[in-house]
Amino acid sequence: MSKSEKMFDLIDDLTALIDESPSFLIPGRLLISSKELCRIVDAFPNAISDEINDAKIILKKKDEILQEAQLKAERIIQDAENQRYKLLNESSLNKAMEEYAEKFRQTVFDECQQIKMAAFNEAQELRLSAKNDSIRMKEESQSYAQQLLNNLEQDLNKLYQVVMNGQQRLQEMRVADNANQQAGGEQRQ
């Protein structure tokens, strides 16, 4: 499983937990394992951390690409210089060869600069995209977790109210039973 899939797997786990949880007392309310919910919510920071690590890897690759392009440019330039000196020493057309070598060196240099810029731009785009994706996923996961916790709080408050109403009703029934027993005792006397 790739690191970027962990976040979506956690969201799927959370959805499955909700879907598989039994209804409890009030229709539309669920009994969710707090241990399982905590396990899933606690895993979100690790998944976000993995996304940040992926962005760091992309940045490292960018640096490697730039370094490789620089080395390649230097090799090509050195090769061109070597070729130029060799041609100058071997030919009677020194001036023509020197001009050719200079044009070749400039062309190679320009191409290397283009490769370097393209690699730099691509690395920048990858870094920005990875950063934006990481931020978006972090915000979405936090929002989703907050929504779940808010819903859980509402469900617990409603369940608490049902319990309190039940206790109050039982108390009223006890008072009524005691009153009936006392009234029945007084009638017998």
C-alpha positions as CSV (number, residue, x, y, z in Angstrom):
1,M,0.0,0.0,0.0
2,S,1.4,3.4,-1.0
3,K,1.7,6.0,1.7
4,S,-0.8,8.3,0.0
5,E,-3.4,5.6,0.2
6,K,-3.2,5.3,4.0
7,M,-5.2,8.5,4.5
8,F,-8.0,7.2,2.2
9,D,-7.9,3.8,3.9
10,L,-8.3,5.4,7.3
11,I,-11.4,7.3,6.0
12,D,-12.7,4.0,4.6
13,D,-12.1,2.3,8.0
14,L,-14.1,5.2,9.7
15,T,-16.9,4.8,7.2
16,A,-17.0,1.0,7.7
17,L,-17.0,1.5,11.5
18,I,-20.0,3.7,11.2
19,D,-21.8,1.4,8.7
20,E,-21.2,-1.7,10.8
21,S,-22.1,-0.1,14.1
22,P,-25.5,-1.3,15.5
23,S,-28.4,1.2,16.2
24,F,-28.9,1.9,19.9
25,L,-32.2,3.0,21.5
26,I,-32.8,6.0,19.1
27,P,-33.3,5.4,15.4
28,G,-30.4,6.9,13.4
29,R,-28.0,6.7,16.4
30,L,-25.2,4.2,16.5
31,L,-23.1,2.4,19.2
32,I,-19.5,2.9,18.1
33,S,-16.5,1.3,19.7
34,S,-14.5,4.2,21.2
35,K,-11.4,2.1,21.1
36,E,-11.8,1.5,17.3
37,L,-12.7,5.2,16.7
38,C,-9.6,6.3,18.7
39,R,-7.4,3.9,16.8
40,I,-8.6,5.3,13.5
41,V,-8.4,9.0,14.6
42,D,-5.0,8.4,16.2
43,A,-3.7,7.0,12.8
44,F,-4.4,10.3,10.9
45,P,-1.3,12.2,12.1
46,N,0.9,9.3,10.9
47,A,-0.8,9.3,7.5
48,I,-0.3,13.1,7.3
49,S,3.4,12.6,8.3
50,D,3.8,10.1,5.5
51,E,2.5,12.7,3.0
52,I,5.0,15.2,4.4
53,N,7.8,12.6,4.1
54,D,6.8,12.0,0.5
55,A,7.1,15.8,-0.2
56,K,10.6,15.7,1.4
57,I,11.6,12.8,-0.9
58,I,10.4,14.8,-3.9
59,L,12.5,17.8,-2.8
60,K,15.5,15.6,-2.4
61,K,14.9,14.2,-5.9
62,K,14.7,17.7,-7.2
63,D,18.1,18.5,-5.8
64,E,19.5,15.3,-7.3
65,I,18.1,16.1,-10.7
66,L,19.6,19.6,-10.5
67,Q,23.0,18.3,-9.4
68,E,22.9,15.6,-12.2
69,A,22.1,18.3,-14.8
70,Q,24.9,20.5,-13.5
71,L,27.4,17.6,-13.7
72,K,26.2,16.7,-17.2
73,A,26.6,20.3,-18.3
74,E,30.1,20.5,-16.9
75,R,31.0,17.2,-18.6
76,I,29.6,18.3,-21.9
77,I,31.4,21.7,-21.7
78,Q,34.7,19.9,-20.7
79,D,34.2,17.5,-23.6
80,A,33.6,20.4,-26.0
81,E,36.7,22.2,-24.7
82,N,38.8,19.1,-25.1
83,Q,37.5,18.6,-28.6
84,R,38.2,22.3,-29.5
85,Y,41.8,22.1,-28.3
86,K,42.3,18.8,-30.1
87,L,40.9,20.2,-33.4
88,L,42.9,23.4,-33.1
89,N,46.1,21.4,-32.7
90,E,45.4,19.0,-35.5
91,S,44.0,21.4,-38.2
92,S,45.3,24.2,-40.3
93,L,41.8,25.7,-40.2
94,N,42.3,26.9,-36.6
95,K,40.1,29.9,-36.8
96,A,37.2,28.1,-38.4
97,M,37.4,25.3,-35.9
98,E,37.7,27.7,-33.0
99,E,34.5,29.5,-34.2
100,Y,32.8,26.1,-34.6
101,A,33.9,25.0,-31.2
102,E,32.7,28.2,-29.6
103,K,29.3,27.9,-31.2
104,F,29.1,24.2,-30.2
105,R,30.1,25.1,-26.6
106,Q,27.5,27.9,-26.5
107,T,24.8,25.5,-27.9
108,V,25.7,22.9,-25.4
109,F,25.7,25.5,-22.6
110,D,22.3,26.8,-23.7
111,E,20.9,23.3,-23.9
112,C,22.3,22.5,-20.4
113,Q,20.7,25.6,-19.1
114,Q,17.4,24.7,-20.6
115,I,17.6,21.2,-19.1
116,K,18.6,22.6,-15.7
117,M,15.7,25.1,-15.8
118,A,13.2,22.4,-16.9
119,A,14.4,20.1,-14.1
120,F,14.2,23.0,-11.6
121,N,10.7,24.0,-12.8
122,E,9.5,20.4,-12.7
123,A,10.9,19.9,-9.2
124,Q,9.3,23.1,-8.0
125,E,5.9,22.0,-9.5
126,L,6.2,18.6,-7.8
127,R,7.1,20.2,-4.5
128,L,4.3,22.7,-4.7
129,S,1.8,20.0,-5.7
130,A,3.0,17.7,-2.9
131,K,2.7,20.5,-0.4
132,N,-0.8,21.5,-1.5
133,D,-1.9,17.8,-1.5
134,S,-0.5,17.4,2.0
135,I,-2.2,20.5,3.3
136,R,-5.5,19.6,1.6
137,M,-5.5,16.1,3.0
138,K,-4.5,17.3,6.5
139,E,-7.4,19.9,6.5
140,E,-9.9,17.3,5.1
141,S,-8.9,14.7,7.7
142,Q,-9.1,17.2,10.6
143,S,-12.4,18.5,9.3
144,Y,-13.7,15.0,9.0
145,A,-12.5,14.0,12.5
146,Q,-14.0,17.2,14.0
147,Q,-17.4,16.4,12.3
148,L,-17.3,12.9,13.6
149,L,-16.5,14.1,17.1
150,N,-19.3,16.7,17.0
151,N,-21.8,14.1,15.8
152,L,-20.6,11.7,18.6
153,E,-21.0,14.5,21.2
154,Q,-24.6,15.2,19.9
155,D,-25.4,11.5,20.1
156,L,-24.1,11.2,23.6
157,N,-26.0,14.3,24.7
158,K,-29.2,12.8,23.3
159,L,-28.5,9.5,24.9
160,Y,-27.9,11.2,28.2
161,Q,-31.2,13.0,27.9
162,V,-33.0,9.7,27.3
163,V,-31.4,8.2,30.4
164,M,-32.3,11.2,32.5
165,N,-35.9,11.1,31.2
166,G,-36.1,7.4,32.0
167,Q,-34.8,8.0,35.6
168,Q,-37.2,10.8,36.1
169,R,-40.1,8.6,34.9
170,L,-39.0,5.7,37.2
171,Q,-38.9,8.2,40.1
172,E,-42.4,9.5,39.3
173,M,-43.6,5.9,39.1
174,R,-42.1,5.1,42.6
175,V,-43.7,8.2,44.1
176,A,-47.1,7.3,42.5
177,D,-46.7,3.6,43.9
178,N,-45.8,4.9,47.4
179,A,-48.8,7.2,47.3
180,N,-51.1,4.4,46.2
181,Q,-49.7,2.1,48.9
182,Q,-50.3,4.7,51.5
183,A,-53.8,5.5,50.3
184,G,-54.6,1.8,50.3
185,G,-53.2,1.4,53.8
186,E,-55.3,4.3,55.1
187,Q,-58.5,2.8,53.5
188,R,-58.0,-0.5,55.3
189,Q,-57.8,1.2,58.7
